[in-house]
Amino acid sequence: MRQKNILAPTLRTVGEAETISHQLLLRGGFIRQLAAGIYTYLPLGYRVLHKVEEIVREEMDKIGAQELLMPILHPSELWKESGRWEIYGPDLFTMRDRHDRTFAIGPTHEEVITDLLRGEINTYKKLPLILYQIQTKFRDEKRPRSGLLRGREFLMKDAYSFHADRDSLDEAYKKMYQAYIRIFTRIGLNFRAVEADSGSMGGKGTHEFMALADAGEDTIVICETCDYSANVEMAEVVGDQKSAEQVAVDPMEKVDTPQKRTIEEVSQFLDVPVSRLVKSMIFMVDQEPVLVMVRGDHEVNDVKVKNFLNGVVCELADEETVKGIAGVPVGFVGPVGLKKRIKILADQAVMQLNEMVTGANEIDKHLLHVQAGRDFEADVIGDFRNIEEGDICPRCGGVISLRRGIEIGQVFKLGTRYSDVMNARFLDANGKEQPFIMGCYGIGVSRAVSSIVEQNHDDNGIVWPVSIAPYTVHLIAVNMKNKEQAETAEALYAELQTAGYEVLFDDRKERAGVKFKDADLFGIPVRITVGSKAGDGLVELKLRRSGKAQDVPVEHVIGELPNWIRQADEK
């Protein structure tokens, strides 16, 4: 491709783009924003996107998955049938047709694929079955940001498997898990597969694939000793769930804490360590209130609370609900003397305190010397907090560290979450109706592109891995007005094309500095520069990543190039 003809408008600066991937994809002329969270892929960007797609497609086909394409418009009745119409809520784009029928604009396709299979497959003899598509999805993100990392329109690979038994699901899950490892390795990502929560997808058993990057919105838990890794929402905290041995302490005492509501304010006012204070927070789990207690220096993990109670939605109670249960605003709630009796979940670290400071369920008052068992009873003692840096690994006893990550893929064991409610059934070997056992497997294709840039760049621009670079070779004629350079470059361009290389030929009549600046922004792995030594029959080969450069006789370029490409991803 001749660069003078390509639509690749580079920018020296960009406005409000915060993440490095957003900045560089804009500056390099890979994408342009149409509206918040909605982007056009320009030719270079689309070539990268397409290469990621093809790698995904190859690995899906290897494990026997079949590609199809499902509609973007979904009748609302399907989502109401599955129960997710309300769960997705405002994140769901919706529309009405001329007959006033309501549709969802697809964010994911569990409902559609389940509806398809319940009408087409009626016997175990046609199972197992894995189907996938690569398609644009739509989610009305409240705060679309970070370019392709959190958009309202994005490209996704979603796959669905259908099985007659759990063993078959487990086998497909393992195949997909390994396929994802191959995909993310091939596209050049540094990633970890972590234990995760299934969220609104439903089902039990899931892993997220996280690209390690400072721009990530998720916190990943990693053991420094073993291969344990998990999303912070799911990471198990090791601790003794037994209550501390009760020894005589002073009687519970109510004290004034005027206008002191936060843990830090109360700690300073009473001169008590934060670790001896207890947060008592009221959550609504599927509209049922529950009091969760954690140490003042810990944070409640609402996912653990939700999963322990087998809930679907877990969120902090509003001010009115808190007052109705405790009789006071947030900040003065405690387990002793609640106005309304509700279930109390105490984190195991709380129960290791022989005495504690809690809210008194009275405005501007707290309780000192509170003792579990004597002054209140916890209904459940368990792991209800976030794991923290330096905690003990639940697998090997090593030290836990926290990293930032970008979710690029997730695999779910859905079980019968959708087939039960949507009455999707087949006849087993005994002629008895059974619900399909399902799996679901997603990859954020466009998000993976941004994740690659987050991990592969320098101060001058993007450094694409060979496997997904828009072109493999960037041929630059320093001065097209110079006859020797122009003729050498043209001949080399034709020779490279004949040899089957993907080559971008900068044949523009621009200054050398402009050409090299743009080349750095584009990040193509191997650069061939035809410059002042063309008259001596020499051109320069240079690797974008390592900076290695060497003058090579022009007639040796084709023979040397495979070795340079093999080195292109080396640091």
C-alpha positions as CSV (number, residue, x, y, z in Angstrom):
1,M,0.0,0.0,0.0
2,R,1.3,3.4,-0.9
3,Q,1.2,5.8,2.0
4,K,0.4,8.8,-0.1
5,N,-3.0,7.1,-0.8
6,I,-3.9,5.8,2.6
7,L,-6.3,7.5,5.1
8,A,-4.0,7.6,8.1
9,P,-4.1,11.2,9.4
10,T,-1.6,11.5,12.3
11,L,-1.8,14.0,15.1
12,R,0.9,15.5,17.2
13,T,-1.4,16.1,20.2
14,V,-4.8,15.0,21.3
15,G,-7.3,16.6,23.7
16,E,-9.0,14.8,26.5
17,A,-7.8,11.3,25.9
18,E,-6.5,9.9,29.2
19,T,-5.1,6.4,28.6
20,I,-2.0,5.9,26.5
21,S,-3.8,3.6,24.2
22,H,-6.5,6.1,23.5
23,Q,-3.9,8.8,22.8
24,L,-1.8,6.7,20.5
25,L,-4.6,5.2,18.5
26,L,-5.9,8.7,17.9
27,R,-2.5,10.2,17.1
28,G,-1.5,7.3,14.9
29,G,-4.7,7.7,12.7
30,F,-6.1,4.3,13.7
31,I,-9.4,5.5,15.1
32,R,-11.6,8.6,15.2
33,Q,-14.4,9.3,17.6
34,L,-17.9,9.9,16.3
35,A,-19.6,10.3,19.7
36,A,-18.8,9.3,23.3
37,G,-17.8,5.7,23.3
38,I,-18.4,5.3,19.5
39,Y,-15.5,5.1,17.1
40,T,-14.7,4.7,13.4
41,Y,-11.8,2.3,12.6
42,L,-9.6,3.9,9.9
43,P,-7.8,1.6,7.5
44,L,-4.8,1.0,9.7
45,G,-7.0,0.4,12.8
46,Y,-9.3,-1.9,10.9
47,R,-6.3,-4.0,9.6
48,V,-5.3,-4.6,13.2
49,L,-8.8,-5.4,14.3
50,H,-9.2,-7.8,11.4
51,K,-6.0,-9.6,12.3
52,V,-7.1,-10.1,15.9
53,E,-10.4,-11.4,14.5
54,E,-8.7,-13.9,12.3
55,I,-6.5,-15.3,15.2
56,V,-9.7,-15.7,17.3
57,R,-11.5,-17.4,14.4
58,E,-8.6,-19.8,13.8
59,E,-8.5,-20.9,17.4
60,M,-12.3,-21.3,17.6
61,D,-12.3,-23.4,14.5
62,K,-9.5,-25.6,15.9
63,I,-11.7,-26.7,18.9
64,G,-14.7,-27.5,16.6
65,A,-16.7,-24.3,17.2
66,Q,-19.0,-23.3,14.3
67,E,-19.3,-19.7,13.3
68,L,-22.7,-18.1,12.7
69,L,-24.2,-14.6,12.8
70,M,-27.2,-13.6,14.9
71,P,-29.4,-10.5,14.8
72,I,-28.5,-7.4,16.6
73,L,-32.1,-6.5,17.3
74,H,-33.7,-8.7,20.0
75,P,-37.4,-8.8,20.8
76,S,-37.8,-7.6,24.4
77,E,-40.0,-10.7,25.2
78,L,-36.8,-12.9,25.1
79,W,-35.0,-10.7,27.7
80,K,-38.1,-10.6,29.9
81,E,-38.4,-14.4,29.6
82,S,-34.8,-14.8,30.8
83,G,-35.3,-12.2,33.6
84,R,-32.5,-10.0,32.5
85,W,-34.6,-7.1,31.1
86,E,-34.7,-5.5,34.6
87,I,-31.2,-6.7,35.6
88,Y,-29.5,-4.9,32.7
89,G,-31.6,-1.9,33.2
90,P,-30.2,1.4,31.8
91,D,-27.2,-0.3,30.3
92,L,-29.5,-1.8,27.7
93,F,-30.1,0.2,24.5
94,T,-33.7,-0.2,23.5
95,M,-35.9,0.9,20.6
96,R,-39.5,0.6,19.3
97,D,-40.5,-0.2,15.8
98,R,-43.4,1.3,13.9
99,H,-45.8,-1.2,15.4
100,D,-44.7,-0.1,18.9
101,R,-42.9,-3.4,19.6
102,T,-39.9,-3.0,21.9
103,F,-36.4,-4.4,21.0
104,A,-33.1,-4.5,22.8
105,I,-30.0,-3.7,20.7
106,G,-27.8,-6.7,21.6
107,P,-25.2,-6.4,24.3
108,T,-24.8,-10.2,24.4
109,H,-26.7,-13.1,22.9
110,E,-27.6,-15.7,25.5
111,E,-31.3,-15.3,25.0
112,V,-31.1,-15.4,21.2
113,I,-28.9,-18.5,21.0
114,T,-31.1,-20.3,23.6
115,D,-34.2,-19.4,21.6
116,L,-32.5,-20.7,18.4
117,L,-31.4,-24.0,19.9
118,R,-34.7,-24.8,21.7
119,G,-36.4,-24.7,18.3
120,E,-33.7,-26.6,16.4
121,I,-32.2,-29.3,18.7
122,N,-34.4,-31.8,20.4
123,T,-32.2,-34.8,21.0
124,Y,-28.9,-35.6,22.9
125,K,-27.6,-37.2,19.7
126,K,-26.9,-33.7,18.3
127,L,-25.0,-32.6,21.4
128,P,-22.5,-31.2,22.3
129,L,-22.5,-28.1,20.1
130,I,-20.4,-25.0,20.2
131,L,-21.4,-21.9,18.2
132,Y,-19.7,-18.6,18.0
133,Q,-19.9,-15.2,16.2
134,I,-17.8,-12.1,15.9
135,Q,-20.2,-9.1,16.0
136,T,-20.7,-5.5,17.1
137,K,-22.3,-5.2,20.6
138,F,-24.0,-2.2,22.2
139,R,-24.1,-1.2,25.9
140,D,-25.2,2.2,27.1
141,E,-22.3,2.8,29.4
142,K,-22.9,5.5,31.9
143,R,-19.4,6.9,31.6
144,P,-17.8,5.7,28.3
145,R,-14.1,6.5,28.5
146,S,-10.6,5.4,27.7
147,G,-11.2,5.0,24.0
148,L,-11.8,1.4,23.0
149,L,-11.4,0.1,26.6
150,R,-14.9,1.2,27.6
151,G,-17.1,2.0,24.6
152,R,-20.8,1.9,24.0
153,E,-20.3,0.1,20.7
154,F,-17.6,-2.6,20.5
155,L,-16.6,-5.7,18.7
156,M,-16.9,-9.0,20.6
157,K,-16.5,-12.7,20.0
158,D,-19.2,-14.6,21.8
159,A,-19.5,-18.3,21.9
160,Y,-22.1,-20.6,23.4
161,S,-21.9,-24.4,24.1
162,F,-24.8,-26.8,24.7
163,H,-24.4,-30.1,26.4
164,A,-26.3,-33.1,27.7
165,D,-24.3,-33.5,30.9
166,R,-21.9,-31.6,33.2
167,D,-18.9,-33.7,32.1
168,S,-19.3,-32.5,28.6
169,L,-19.6,-28.9,29.7
170,D,-16.4,-29.3,31.7
171,E,-14.6,-30.6,28.7
172,A,-15.7,-27.7,26.5
173,Y,-14.8,-25.3,29.2
174,K,-11.2,-26.6,29.3
175,K,-10.9,-26.5,25.5
176,M,-12.1,-22.9,25.4
177,Y,-9.8,-22.0,28.3
178,Q,-6.8,-23.3,26.5
179,A,-7.9,-21.7,23.2
180,Y,-8.1,-18.4,25.0
181,I,-4.5,-18.9,26.3
182,R,-3.4,-19.5,22.7
183,I,-5.3,-16.5,21.4
184,F,-3.9,-14.0,23.9
185,T,-0.4,-15.4,23.6
186,R,-0.5,-15.1,19.8
187,I,-1.6,-11.5,19.8
188,G,1.2,-10.6,22.2
189,L,-0.5,-9.9,25.5
190,N,0.9,-10.3,29.0
191,F,-2.2,-11.7,30.7
192,R,-3.4,-13.8,33.6
193,A,-6.5,-16.0,33.9
194,V,-8.2,-15.2,37.2
195,E,-11.1,-16.7,39.2
196,A,-14.1,-14.3,38.8
197,D,-17.7,-13.7,39.5
198,S,-20.3,-14.3,36.8
199,G,-22.3,-11.2,37.5
200,S,-25.4,-10.6,35.4
201,M,-24.5,-13.6,33.2
202,G,-25.5,-16.1,35.8
203,G,-24.2,-19.6,36.4
204,K,-21.4,-20.9,38.6
205,G,-17.8,-21.2,37.6
206,T,-16.0,-18.6,35.6
207,H,-12.5,-17.2,34.8
208,E,-11.6,-13.8,33.5
209,F,-8.6,-13.2,31.3
210,M,-6.9,-10.0,32.3
211,A,-4.3,-8.0,30.4
212,L,-1.9,-6.5,33.0
213,A,-1.9,-2.8,32.6
214,D,-1.9,0.3,34.8
215,A,-4.9,1.6,32.8
216,G,-7.0,-1.4,33.9
217,E,-10.2,-0.7,35.9
218,D,-10.1,-4.1,37.7
219,T,-7.8,-5.1,40.6
220,I,-6.2,-8.5,40.2
221,V,-4.9,-10.6,43.0
222,I,-1.6,-12.4,42.3
223,C,0.5,-14.7,44.5
224,E,4.2,-14.0,44.4
225,T,5.0,-17.6,45.0
226,C,2.5,-19.8,43.2
227,D,0.3,-19.3,40.1
228,Y,-2.8,-18.3,42.1
229,S,-4.7,-15.4,40.7
230,A,-8.2,-14.0,41.1
231,N,-10.3,-11.0,40.6
232,V,-10.4,-9.0,43.9
233,E,-14.1,-9.7,44.1
234,M,-13.5,-13.4,44.3
235,A,-10.2,-13.7,46.1
236,E,-10.4,-15.8,49.2
237,V,-9.1,-14.3,52.5
238,V,-7.4,-16.8,54.7
239,G,-8.3,-16.5,58.4
240,D,-9.6,-18.3,61.4
241,Q,-13.4,-18.1,61.5
242,K,-13.5,-18.9,65.2
243,S,-14.4,-16.1,67.5
244,A,-11.5,-14.7,69.7
245,E,-11.2,-16.3,73.1
246,Q,-13.4,-14.2,75.3
247,V,-11.6,-12.6,78.3
248,A,-13.0,-10.2,80.7
249,V,-13.3,-6.7,79.3
250,D,-14.9,-3.5,80.5
251,P,-18.6,-3.3,80.2
252,M,-19.9,-1.8,77.0
253,E,-19.9,2.0,77.3
254,K,-21.8,4.6,75.2
255,V,-19.8,7.7,74.4
256,D,-20.5,11.0,72.6
257,T,-18.9,11.4,69.1
258,P,-20.4,14.7,68.0
259,Q,-20.6,14.9,64.2
260,K,-18.0,12.1,63.8
261,R,-19.4,9.7,61.2
262,T,-16.4,8.3,59.3
263,I,-14.0,5.6,60.6
264,E,-11.1,8.1,60.4
265,E,-13.0,10.8,62.3
266,V,-14.1,8.4,65.1
267,S,-10.6,6.9,65.3
268,Q,-9.0,10.3,65.8
269,F,-11.6,11.6,68.2
270,L,-11.5,8.5,70.4
271,D,-7.8,7.9,69.9
272,V,-8.5,4.2,69.0
273,P,-6.7,2.4,66.1
274,V,-8.8,2.1,63.0
275,S,-8.3,-1.7,63.2
276,R,-10.3,-1.8,66.4
277,L,-13.2,0.0,64.9
278,V,-15.9,-1.9,63.1
279,K,-17.9,-0.8,60.0
280,S,-21.5,-1.9,60.2
281,M,-23.1,-1.5,56.8
282,I,-26.6,-2.4,55.7
283,F,-26.9,-4.0,52.2
284,M,-30.0,-5.0,50.3
285,V,-29.7,-8.4,48.7
286,D,-32.6,-9.0,46.4
287,Q,-34.5,-6.4,48.4
288,E,-33.8,-8.2,51.8
289,P,-31.7,-6.2,54.3
290,V,-28.6,-7.6,55.9
291,L,-26.0,-6.1,58.2
292,V,-22.4,-6.7,57.2
293,M,-19.6,-6.1,59.7
294,V,-15.9,-5.6,58.8
295,R,-12.9,-4.1,60.5
296,G,-12.4,-0.4,60.1
297,D,-9.3,-0.9,58.0
298,H,-11.0,-3.4,55.7
299,E,-13.6,-3.0,52.9
300,V,-16.8,-5.0,52.4
301,N,-16.8,-7.3,49.4
302,D,-20.4,-7.1,48.2
303,V,-19.9,-9.9,45.7
304,K,-19.0,-12.3,48.5
305,V,-22.0,-11.1,50.4
306,K,-24.3,-11.6,47.3
307,N,-22.8,-15.1,46.5
308,F,-23.0,-16.3,50.1
309,L,-26.7,-15.4,50.2
310,N,-27.3,-16.8,46.6
311,G,-28.5,-13.3,45.6
312,V,-28.7,-11.7,42.2
313,V,-28.4,-8.0,43.2
314,C,-26.5,-6.7,46.2
315,E,-26.3,-2.9,46.8
316,L,-25.9,-0.5,49.7
317,A,-29.2,0.4,51.4
318,D,-30.4,3.9,50.9
319,E,-30.6,6.5,53.7
320,E,-34.3,5.9,54.3
321,T,-33.9,2.1,54.6
322,V,-31.0,2.5,57.0
323,K,-33.0,4.8,59.2
324,G,-35.9,2.4,59.2
325,I,-33.7,-0.5,60.4
326,A,-31.2,1.3,62.7
327,G,-33.1,4.5,63.5
328,V,-30.1,6.6,62.6
329,P,-28.2,7.8,59.5
330,V,-25.3,6.0,58.0
331,G,-22.2,6.4,60.2
332,F,-23.8,5.6,63.5
333,V,-25.1,2.0,62.7
334,G,-24.0,-0.9,64.9
335,P,-25.0,-4.5,65.7
336,V,-26.2,-3.7,69.3
337,G,-29.8,-2.5,69.7
338,L,-31.0,-2.4,66.1
339,K,-34.5,-1.0,65.7
340,K,-35.3,-3.9,63.4
341,R,-33.8,-7.4,63.7
342,I,-32.0,-8.4,60.5
343,K,-29.4,-11.0,59.6
344,I,-25.9,-10.1,60.7
345,L,-22.9,-11.3,58.7
346,A,-19.6,-10.7,60.5
347,D,-16.2,-10.9,58.7
348,Q,-13.9,-13.4,60.4
349,A,-11.4,-10.6,61.2
350,V,-14.1,-8.8,63.2
351,M,-14.6,-11.9,65.3
352,Q,-10.9,-12.0,66.2
353,L,-11.3,-8.7,68.1
354,N,-11.8,-9.3,71.8
355,E,-13.5,-5.9,72.0
356,M,-14.4,-3.3,69.4
357,V,-15.9,0.1,68.8
358,T,-19.2,0.2,66.9
359,G,-22.0,2.6,66.1
360,A,-24.5,2.9,68.9
361,N,-27.6,3.3,66.7
362,E,-27.9,6.8,68.1
363,I,-26.9,10.0,66.4
364,D,-23.5,11.3,67.5
365,K,-22.8,8.3,69.7
366,H,-20.6,5.2,69.6
367,L,-20.1,2.1,71.8
368,L,-16.8,1.2,73.4
369,H,-15.7,-2.3,74.6
370,V,-18.3,-4.1,72.5
371,Q,-17.8,-7.9,72.7
372,A,-19.2,-10.5,70.3
373,G,-21.2,-13.1,72.1
374,R,-21.8,-10.9,75.1
375,D,-23.3,-7.8,73.5
376,F,-24.4,-9.1,70.1
377,E,-24.6,-12.4,68.2
378,A,-23.5,-12.7,64.6
379,D,-25.7,-15.0,62.5
380,V,-22.8,-15.9,60.2
381,I,-19.0,-15.6,60.5
382,G,-17.2,-15.8,57.2
383,D,-15.1,-14.1,54.5
384,F,-16.8,-10.9,53.6
385,R,-14.0,-8.5,52.9
386,N,-11.6,-7.6,50.1
387,I,-8.2,-9.2,50.1
388,E,-5.4,-6.7,50.5
389,E,-1.7,-6.4,49.5
390,G,0.4,-8.5,51.8
391,D,-2.4,-10.9,52.8
392,I,-1.7,-14.7,52.8
393,C,-2.2,-16.6,49.6
394,P,-5.1,-19.1,50.1
395,R,-3.3,-21.7,48.0
396,C,0.3,-21.8,49.2
397,G,0.6,-19.3,52.1
398,G,2.7,-17.0,50.0
399,V,2.4,-13.2,49.9
400,I,-0.4,-11.6,47.9
401,S,0.2,-8.6,45.6
402,L,-2.4,-6.5,43.8
403,R,-2.1,-5.4,40.1
404,R,-4.3,-3.5,37.7
405,G,-5.9,-5.4,34.8
406,I,-8.1,-5.0,31.7
407,E,-10.7,-7.7,31.2
408,I,-10.2,-9.0,27.7
409,G,-12.1,-12.3,27.9
410,Q,-14.3,-14.4,30.2
411,V,-15.5,-18.0,30.2
412,F,-18.7,-19.1,32.1
413,K,-20.3,-22.3,33.1
414,L,-23.9,-21.2,32.8
415,G,-25.4,-24.5,33.6
416,T,-29.2,-24.4,33.2
417,R,-29.5,-20.7,34.0
418,Y,-31.2,-19.9,30.7
419,S,-32.5,-23.2,29.6
420,D,-34.6,-23.6,32.7
421,V,-36.3,-20.2,32.5
422,M,-36.7,-20.4,28.7
423,N,-37.8,-24.0,28.7
424,A,-35.1,-25.1,26.3
425,R,-35.0,-28.9,26.5
426,F,-33.9,-32.0,24.7
427,L,-34.7,-35.7,25.0
428,D,-32.0,-37.7,26.7
429,A,-31.0,-41.4,26.0
430,N,-34.0,-42.5,28.0
431,G,-36.5,-40.3,26.2
432,K,-36.8,-37.9,29.1
433,E,-36.8,-34.2,28.7
434,Q,-33.8,-32.4,30.1
435,P,-32.7,-28.7,30.1
436,F,-29.7,-27.9,28.0
437,I,-26.5,-27.5,30.1
438,M,-24.8,-24.4,28.7
439,G,-21.5,-22.5,28.6
440,C,-20.7,-19.0,27.4
441,Y,-17.4,-17.6,26.3
442,G,-16.6,-14.0,25.3
443,I,-13.6,-12.0,24.0
444,G,-13.5,-8.3,23.7
445,V,-11.9,-8.0,20.3
446,S,-11.7,-4.2,20.1
447,R,-10.8,-4.0,23.7
448,A,-7.9,-6.4,23.1
449,V,-6.6,-3.9,20.5
450,S,-6.4,-1.2,23.1
451,S,-4.9,-3.6,25.7
452,I,-2.1,-4.5,23.2
453,V,-1.3,-0.8,22.8
454,E,-1.3,-0.3,26.6
455,Q,1.4,-3.0,26.9
456,N,3.3,-2.2,23.6
457,H,4.4,1.4,23.2
458,D,7.3,3.8,23.9
459,D,7.6,7.5,24.1
460,N,7.4,7.8,20.3
461,G,4.3,5.7,19.5
462,I,2.9,2.1,19.3
463,V,5.1,-1.0,18.9
464,W,2.8,-3.6,17.4
465,P,3.5,-7.3,17.8
466,V,4.2,-8.9,14.4
467,S,1.1,-11.1,14.5
468,I,-1.4,-8.2,14.5
469,A,0.6,-5.3,13.1
470,P,-1.3,-3.5,10.3
471,Y,1.7,-4.1,8.0
472,T,4.8,-6.2,8.6
473,V,7.2,-3.9,6.8
474,H,7.4,-0.1,6.5
475,L,9.4,0.9,3.5
476,I,10.5,4.6,3.6
477,A,12.0,6.5,0.8
478,V,13.7,9.4,2.5
479,N,13.6,11.7,-0.6
480,M,11.4,10.7,-3.4
481,K,12.8,13.7,-5.4
482,N,16.2,11.9,-5.5
483,K,16.2,9.6,-8.6
484,E,18.4,6.9,-7.1
485,Q,16.3,6.7,-3.9
486,A,13.0,6.7,-5.7
487,E,14.1,4.0,-8.2
488,T,15.6,1.8,-5.5
489,A,12.5,2.2,-3.3
490,E,10.1,1.5,-6.1
491,A,12.0,-1.7,-7.2
492,L,12.2,-2.9,-3.6
493,Y,8.5,-2.2,-3.1
494,A,7.6,-4.4,-6.1
495,E,10.0,-7.1,-4.9
496,L,8.5,-7.2,-1.4
497,Q,5.0,-7.5,-2.8
498,T,6.0,-10.3,-5.1
499,A,7.5,-12.1,-2.1
500,G,4.2,-11.9,-0.3
501,Y,5.1,-9.3,2.4
502,E,2.5,-6.9,3.7
503,V,4.3,-3.6,3.1
504,L,3.4,0.1,3.6
505,F,5.5,2.2,1.2
506,D,6.0,5.8,2.3
507,D,6.3,7.4,-1.1
508,R,5.2,10.9,0.1
509,K,7.1,14.0,-0.8
510,E,7.4,14.9,2.9
511,R,10.4,15.9,5.0
512,A,12.4,13.0,6.5
513,G,11.5,14.0,10.0
514,V,7.8,13.9,9.3
515,K,8.1,10.4,7.8
516,F,10.1,9.0,10.7
517,K,7.7,10.6,13.3
518,D,4.7,9.0,11.5
519,A,6.6,5.6,11.2
520,D,7.1,5.6,15.0
521,L,3.4,6.3,15.6
522,F,2.4,3.5,13.2
523,G,4.6,1.0,15.1
524,I,5.2,-1.4,12.2
525,P,7.7,-4.1,13.3
526,V,10.4,-3.8,10.5
527,R,11.4,-0.6,8.9
528,I,13.4,-0.4,5.6
529,T,14.8,3.0,4.9
530,V,16.1,3.9,1.5
531,G,18.3,7.0,2.0
532,S,21.6,8.6,1.1
533,K,23.4,5.2,0.8
534,A,21.1,4.0,-2.0
535,G,23.7,5.0,-4.5
536,D,26.1,2.6,-2.9
537,G,23.4,-0.2,-3.1
538,L,22.7,-0.1,0.7
539,V,19.5,0.3,2.7
540,E,18.9,0.3,6.4
541,L,16.9,-2.4,8.2
542,K,15.6,-1.4,11.6
543,L,13.4,-3.1,14.3
544,R,10.8,-0.9,15.8
545,R,10.8,-2.6,19.2
546,S,14.5,-3.0,20.0
547,G,15.9,-0.3,17.8
548,K,18.4,-2.7,16.3
549,A,19.6,-1.3,12.9
550,Q,21.9,-2.4,10.1
551,D,22.9,-1.4,6.6
552,V,22.1,-4.2,4.2
553,P,22.8,-4.5,0.4
554,V,19.5,-4.0,-1.3
555,E,19.8,-7.3,-3.2
556,H,20.1,-9.2,0.2
557,V,16.9,-7.6,1.7
558,I,14.5,-10.3,0.7
559,G,16.8,-13.0,2.0
560,E,17.5,-11.2,5.3
561,L,14.0,-10.2,6.0
562,P,12.6,-13.5,7.6
563,N,15.3,-13.4,10.2
564,W,14.6,-9.7,11.1
565,I,10.9,-10.5,11.4
566,R,11.6,-13.4,13.7
567,Q,13.6,-10.9,16.0
568,A,11.0,-8.1,15.7
569,D,9.1,-9.0,18.9
570,E,12.3,-9.4,21.0
571,K,13.1,-6.6,23.5
